[in-house]
């Protein structure tokens, strides 16, 4: 399996090269040169697999054994998920008939990004150790300087995945004052020598832009060998495809349905995904393209709704209001103006709207798609907007739908599922991001007049992206009128007790300027004793 850039100029990269490079040299994102199909008997063969076994089977379709032998891959996977509190890694929870949440928050930092970043951290270490073993005596030491931007959860997940990793230094940029207190504490209380937090006066988009500029700076990148932990890194997306398969099999098992039976074939699986940077829902798209029976992938946005607007106007436009600024919402991890991973989907849309049936692998069409995406990204940079053809959006709508959820609707949804009118439904506490996904799913059911299982054929699975305790203020405000809700008793994990009072280490960056960030990185590397 080889990898290429969405912008057409970088091709034939190995998996290791794609992972360790992060952002392609032409500024694009790496994608597989072909999406593998599932084995013929995958439903029966995989139906009783653990999460780890599913991960090994799926990831091995994208990673040649010549790069990572199967035994090594299984070791990496088992090590990565040994840190999770649930034996299922990503368990499924029923919130009402025909509607489940997939709990992705059982990792070390209580957020879905642990699923990918525990694995990515081990991948980085594996590749670096191998490269250093292969160096002759007295040869250079291979190192990686990981630089990432976070709107909250990526940062802590990356830090917990990379802390104390040999030959890795990690620098995480977050927008000062725009992440939750727990998220900030999770990042800044990690005092390992190789971990560095930068609080940037600005927005997440400012932080993300700086990271992209640093990767595009050939001199700086070459000097420090930058590595990516944001979802621009292909390994992030790949690892996240696994839990779509896990959800599929878990749901069928909970319903006592054989995956190979006609009854299983009749069920329509709809996934609602709280969406900011588009990585999580993109993983579902790859699972669908591989052959997972997905009916719809619902893109659930908050009021920073560039993706929702795209499906209505066919224009991808940064502007959200009169000042064009990102809006601070109850779901801050989704407060993003530009969804970086959307570029990967755009490449497939650009290619397939030009292709005849069965001709999408044609190299000329692939090159043309890369050129089209590069032109769109240049328009976005220069004008803040580009428009795609009606045909491209029609193609996307075959699998995607989109909804926009306000803060008021988010709070109302948290209340509704903690105070269900159906007495047969157990109260469930949603974090505000998951509430966006649940509200979007409820709206989708009503709008499409769907009948859910067992009375109908549709089953809704919403990805629960974070533990509610990470966003205590939003949850407590939504439920403050309920006399039975007790935050500390109902949802506060023991791991969070006293976290806000721990010692912290963070560097403030007064303006969102790339040079200021580069200066901080080099100063901190010198303190680590690293010469360059």
N, C-alpha and C positions, 0 to 999 in steps of 0.2 A: 504494500500500500504506500503510495506516494501522495504528497500534498502540494497544493498550488495556492497562489494568492488570488483573492477576489479582484485584484486590480490588474492581473494578467501578466505581470513582469517577472514573477518568481514562480518557478515550477520545479517539479521532481525533487522536492525536499523529503527527507526521511521523517519518520515520526519524531525521532530524537531531535533533529534539526528544527522541526516546526515547534516543538515544545520549548526547546532551549532558546530559540530566537524570539518567540512570542509574537511580535508584530513583524510582518513581512517587510523586506527592504524597500518595497515600493509603497509602503504605507497601508497596504491591504491586510486582510485577515486570512489566515490559512484555513483551507477546507480540503477534505479528501478529494483526490482526483476522480474517485467514483464512490458512490454510497453502496456498501455491500448489502446483499440480500440475506435474509435469515435462512438457516438450514431448513430442509423440507419438513422435518419432523419436530421443529422447535417447540410447538405447543405441548406435545406429549413429553418430549425429552426434558424440557425445562420446567414443567409445571410444578414440581416439588423442590426446585432449587432454592437454596438460601440466597440472600442478597449477594454474598461473596461469590457464590458459584455463578449466578447470573452475570455479575461483573466480569468474571474471567471469560465467560463464553462470548459476551458482547464485545468487550475490549479487544479480545484476540482477533476479531474480524477486522479491526483497524490497525493492529500492531503486528507486524511480521515477527514470527518467532526468531528470525535471524537478528532482530533488534533487541527484543526482550524474550528470552526463552519462556515457555509456558510456566515452568516451575518458578522462575523468578517473578513472573507477573502475578501468580497466585500468592506468593510471599508478600509482594508489595500490597496487594489488595487486602490480605488478611491483617497485615500490620496497620493499614490505614483505617480499617473499620473496627479494630479492637478497642478503639477509644470511645465508641458509641455506647450510650446507656441502654439502648434497646437491642435485644438479640436479633430483631428483624431489621435493624438499622433505620429503615424508613417505614414504620408501621402505619396501617390504615385504620382510621377511626370513623365509625358511622355517626353522622349528626342528625340524619333523618332518613326515611325510606328513599332509596334511590340516590342518596347524596352522602358522600364520604369526604373526609379530608385526609390527605397523605401527609403525615407528620414528618417533616424533614429537619426537625430541630433537636434531634437527640445526640448530636455531636458535642464536642468540647465547648463550643461557644454558643450553643443553643440557636443556631441558624442554619438554613439550608446549604450555605456555602461551605460548611464543613465537609459535606459529602464529596465535593470535588477537591477542596484544598488540602485535606488530609492526604489524599492520593497524590496531588501535584507536588506537595512538599517531599514526599518519599521518592517521587520520580526524579526531581531535581537532584536529590542526594545520590540516588542510584546512578544517574548518568555522570555526575561529577566524580564519584568514586571510581567508576570504570575508566573515565578519561585519565584520571590521575594514576591509576594502576598501569595504564598503557604507556605512560611517559617514561622515557629512559631515565636512569639515575642522574640526578642533578638537573632534570628538565623542569619546565615551568609548571606551576601549580594552577590548575583550572579552578576558577572561582566564578561566582555569580552574584551580581548586585541586583536584587529584586526590587523593582519600583512599582508601586501600585497606588491607585486612587480608590477611595471608598466613600460611599454615602452612609456607611455604618457597619454592615455585616462582613463585607469582603475583608476589611482591614483586620478585624480580630481573628477571623478564620484563617487568613494568610499568616498572621503572626503565630497562632497556635500550631499551624502546620509547619512553620519554618524555624521556630525558636530553637536555638542550640544546634541547628543543622550545620555540619562541618562545611567550611568554604562557601557559606551563603551569608550575605548581609541583606537585611530587608528594610526597606524604607516605605512607609505608608503615609500618603497624604490624605487628610480629611478636612472638610470645610469647617472651620472653627465655629462652634456654637450651633451647628446644623445636624448633629447626630445626637442620639438619646444619651442621657447620663450613663446608663449601663453600657452602651456601646463604647462610649469614650473611655470609661473605666476599664473595660475589658482590654482595650488596646494599650492604654498608657500605663497600666500597672504591671505590664510584663517588662521586667528589668534585665532580661538577658542581654549580653553585650552586643549581640548581632541584630538586635531589634531597635528600630528608630521610628518614632512617630513625629509627623510634621503637621501641625495645625495651621492651615492656610486661611488667611482672611479672604474669603470668597465663597463660591458655590462648588458643588460636586463637579459640575461641568468645567469649571476653571481647573480643578485638580486633574480631571481626566484629560483635558487639553494639554496641560503641562507634561503629563506622563507621555502622551503621544509625541510631543515635541522632543522630549529627551530621547525617546526611541529613534526618532528621525534624525537626531544629531549624530552623524557618523563618527565624529571625533570623540564625543563624550561616550557614546555607546561602545565604540571600539576599545576605549581606555578602561571601561568598567564592566564590560560584558553584561549588559542589562538583561534581566529576565522578567517575564510578565506573570502576574497572578490574577489580573483582571480577566474577565471572560473573553477578552481578545485572545487569550491563550486557548488553543484548540483542546488541550487536555481537560480544561474546565467543562467544556460543552460535552465532550465524550463521556466523562464520568457521570454527568447528570442524566444521560439517556437511560441509565440503568434503572432509575427508580420509576420510570414510566412502565417498564416491563414488570417490575416488582408490584406496582399498583394493580396492573392487569391480572396477574396471577393471584395476588392476595384477595382481590375482590371475587374472582371466580371461586376460590377456595372457601371464602366466607359464605358464599351462596350455594356451596356443594354442587357446583356445575363443572363438568368435565370440559376442559378447554377444546377438546376435539369434537364435542357434541353439537348437534344442530341448535340447541338452546343457546350455547355460547356464541354461535354465529349470529343469532338474532339480536343480541344485546348491542346497543350502540354506546360506545365509550366516549364521553365528552370530558375534556380536561379544562378547568379554569385555572389560569396562571396569573397571579399578581405580577405585573410586568413593569420594569423600569428600563434596564439595559438590554432586554430582549434575549439574554442568554438562556434563562430557564425554559422559556417557551420554545426557543430554538432547539433545545435538546429534544423536546417532544416532537418537533418537526422531523428531526433525523430519525427518531424511533419510528415515526409514521412512514417515512420514506424507506426504511429498512423492511417494513412489513407488519408492524404492530397495528392491529385493527382500531384505529382512532377515527371517530366520526368528526369531531370538531375540536380545535384548540382555540380556546377563548382567551383573547388578550385583554386582561383586566387592568386598566390604567386608573390612576387617580387624576387630579385636576391638571397635572402636567401630562398632557394627553396627545403628544405628537403622533403616537401610533393609532389612536382612535381617530384622529383627524385624517390621517393618511388614507384610511379605508373609506372615508367619506368624500374627501376632496381629490384624492389621488395625488396629492402634493405632500412631500415630506418637508415640513417647515418648522424652523426653530421657534418662531414667535408664539407665545402663549398669552400675551396680554399687551396692553399699551406700551409697557416698558420693555417687553421681550424678556423679562426675568423669570427665572424658575420660581415657582410658588412653594412656600413652605407649607406642608400638609401634615396630617396625622400619621401618614405613612412615609417617613422621610427617606427610606432606602429607595423609594421610587421617584424621588424629586429630581428628575433628570430631564433636560431639554432635548438631548440627542441620544438615541439608543444605539450604542456602538455596534452591537451584534446584528442589528437589522441589515447591515451591509452584506452579511452572509446570505440572508434570504434574498436580498436584491439580486445577487449574482445568479441564483437559480431562476428567479423570475425573468431576468434579462436573457438568460440562455434559452429558457423553455418557450418564451413567447416568440422566439425566432426559429424554433426547431420544428421539423416535421415529426410525427409520431415515431418513436423509436430511434431518433437520430440525435438525441441530446448529448451523447458522448463524443460527437464529432469535434475534433480539436479546433477546427476553424471557428465553430460556434462558441467554444469555450473561450478562445482568445477574444472574440468579439464581445462576449459578455463581460470579460475583464475590462475591456476598453470602455464599454458603456458605464460600468460601475465607477471607473476612474473619473469619467466625465461628470457623472452625477455628484460624486464626492467633491469635485472641484467647484461645481455650481453651489453646493451647500456651503462650502468654505467662503466663496466670493459673494453670494447673494443671500445666503441663509435659507434657501429653498430650491428644490427641484421637483419636477413633475414626471410621473411615469405614465405609460399608456393605459387606457381602460382595460386592454387585454391582460396586462400584467396584474392588475388588481382583481380582475375576474379569476385569474389563475390562483392568486393567493386566497381568495374567498372560498375556493373549493375545500380548503382545510381550516382556514382561520376565520374567526369572528372577533369583534372588538366591542368593548364597553367602557364607559367612563363613569367613575364613582366619586361623588363629592365627599367632603369630610362629614357632612351631616348624615349622609347615607352610611358612611363607615361606622360612625358611632351608633346609629340605629341598628345596624346589623350585629354589632357586638352585643347590644342589649337583647335583640330578638333571639339570639342563639344561647344566651345565658338564661333567658326567661321564656322558654318555648311555651306556646299555647297548647301544643300537643303534649299531654302528660306522659305519653309513652316515650318521649324523647328526652334523653339525659341532657342537662345543661352542659354547655361547652363554652370555654373561654377562648375567643379568637383574638389574636394580635391584630393591629389595624391593617397590616398588609394582607393577611389572610382574609380579613373581613372585606377588603376590596374585592378579592377573588370570589368570595361567597356571595356578596351583593351582586356582582356581575353575573354569576351563575344563576341566581334567582331571577334576575332581569331577563336573562337568556331563555330560561324555562317559560316565563310568562309571555315574552315576546313571540317565541316560536310555538307556543301552546303545546309544549312537550309533555308527554306522560312518562313518569319515571317508574322504574322497576319497583315492585313486582306487577303493578297494574299496567305498566307500559314498558317500552323497550329501552328507554334511555337511563343510563347511570352517569351521574355527575361526580367527578373527582376534582376537588380543589386542592392545589398544592399549598400546604400550611408552611410558610417559609420561615417563620420565627416563633420562638416561645413568647407568650404574651407578657412575661415579666420583663422582657427587654424594652417594652414600650409601656411601662407602668402608668405614666401620666395619662396617656390616651385611654387605656383600659379603665383606670380608676374613674376618670371623668365620665366615661360612658355608663359606668355601673354605679355611680355614687348614690343614685336614688334607690338602689336595691339594698334593703337592710340586711339581707342574707349574705351579701358579698363581702368577703374579708380577704384583702390582697395577700397578706402574709400567710394566711392559713390555706387559701385556695390555690394560689399559683406560684408563690415565691420559692424558687429552688434554693437549697441550702448553699449552693455554690455562689449565690449572689449576696448572701448575708455578709455585711461588712466590706463588700467590694469597693463601695464609694469612698471609704475612709483609708484605703491603702495608699502607700507611697506611689508617686507617679513620675514618669519621665517623658517630656514632650518638648519639642522645639517649635516656637511660633515663627511663622513666616508672614511678614506684615502685608505683603502684596502678592497676588497670584502671578509672579514673574518667574519664568523658567530659570533665569540666571541665579536668582536668589536660592531656588531649590537646588540647583547644581552646586552652589557654594556650600550649602548645608550638607549635602551628601558627601562631598569631598572632605569637609572638616570632620565629619563623623567617622569616615573610613580611616582617616589618619589616627583618630583616637583609638580605633580598633587595632592600630599597628599595621595597617595594610598600606603597602607602598604601591605607587602607580606612576 
